[in-house]
Amino acid sequence: QSALNQPASVSGSPGQSITISCTGTSSDIGTYNLVSWYQQHPGKAPKLIISDVNKRPSGVSNRFSGSKSGNTASLTISGLQAEDEADYYCCSYGGSDTFVSFGGGTKLTVL
Amino acid sequence: EVQLLESGGGLVQPGGSLRLSCAASGFTFKTNGMSWVRQAPGKGLEWVSTISATGAVTYYADSMKGRFIISRDNSKNTLFVQMNSLRAEDTAIYYCAKLQSKAFDIWGQGTMVTVSS
C-alpha cells in the first residue's frame, strides 16, 4: 500500500482539463512544499513534470500545473491532448526518516 | 547530453546477490545526490535508496534496510547499489535518478532484476 493516495484512473476528452489528487498526511505533504509529479508512458522511464509543488522544469508544457492545500496535492492538465495519455505519479518528501514516498499512480485516458 | 545508464541487472536466485551500476554523464556528478527507484512488473514506482553528493549520508526504504547498500564513486561518475538476500518481491526494473532538491529530475532507462529459482 502506497503512502500517498491517488485515484487509480481518470479520463477526459481532448481539450478538456483534468485534475489528479494526491492525498498524504501532516507528516509529508502537509508539512513540506516538496511534492513532485512524474509522467510515465508505457515502456518508458518516468519524466519529471512538476517539482516543489508547482515548479515546471524547462521544456515541460505550461498545460501542466501543480498545487497544494493542506495534506492534498493536485496536478492539473489543461487542454488535454492524446499524447497526455500516460500514468502519473505524485511523490512527497516526508522527513529524514521516510525521505520520499510515491503515490500508487493514476492512469489517464484521453477519450 | 545529460545521461544515466544502468547496468548489472539479470536473473538471480532467491537469497542471492546482485550489484547494479549507473554511469552518469553530462552533468557534475559529484555535486548531486542520487537515488534508486524501482518498479515491479505492472506496478507503481517505489523509492529504494538515496545517497548524498559526497556519499556521507544514505537513506533506505524500510523493506531495503539491512539488505541493500547504496554507494558512489565520484572519480568514475558512477552510482551503485549492492543488493543482498534478494526475494521474489524484489523483482523489478531498477532506475537510477538524479536528485534535484527532493525531486528526481533525470532518470536512466532502467535495468531489469528478476529474482526466481
Contacts between the chains, C-beta under 8 A, distances in Angstrom:
chain1	res1	chain2	res2	distance
A	2	B	44	6.5
A	32	B	102	7.7
A	34	B	101	6.7
A	34	B	102	4.2
A	34	B	103	7.5
A	36	B	102	7.2
A	36	B	103	3.8
A	36	B	104	7.2
A	38	B	45	7.1
A	38	B	104	7.4
A	40	B	45	7.8
A	45	B	95	6.0
A	45	B	107	4.2
A	45	B	108	6.6
A	45	B	109	5.7
A	45	B	110	6.0
A	46	B	37	7.8
A	46	B	45	6.4
A	46	B	95	7.4
A	46	B	104	7.4
A	46	B	107	5.6
A	47	B	107	7.2
A	48	B	103	5.8
A	48	B	104	6.2
A	48	B	105	4.9
A	48	B	107	8.0
A	51	B	100	6.8
A	51	B	101	6.6
A	51	B	103	3.8
A	51	B	105	7.1
A	52	B	101	6.3
A	52	B	103	7.0
A	57	B	105	6.3
A	87	B	44	7.9
A	89	B	44	6.4
A	89	B	45	5.2
A	91	B	45	7.6
A	91	B	47	7.6
A	91	B	103	7.3
A	91	B	104	7.6
A	93	B	102	4.0
A	96	B	59	7.2
A	99	B	47	6.7
A	99	B	50	5.8
A	99	B	59	4.3
A	99	B	61	7.8
A	100	B	47	5.0
A	100	B	50	7.7
A	100	B	102	6.2
A	101	B	47	6.7
A	102	B	37	7.9
A	102	B	44	6.2
A	102	B	45	4.5
A	102	B	46	6.4
A	102	B	47	6.2
A	103	B	44	7.4
A	104	B	44	5.0
A	105	B	44	4.1
A	105	B	45	7.1
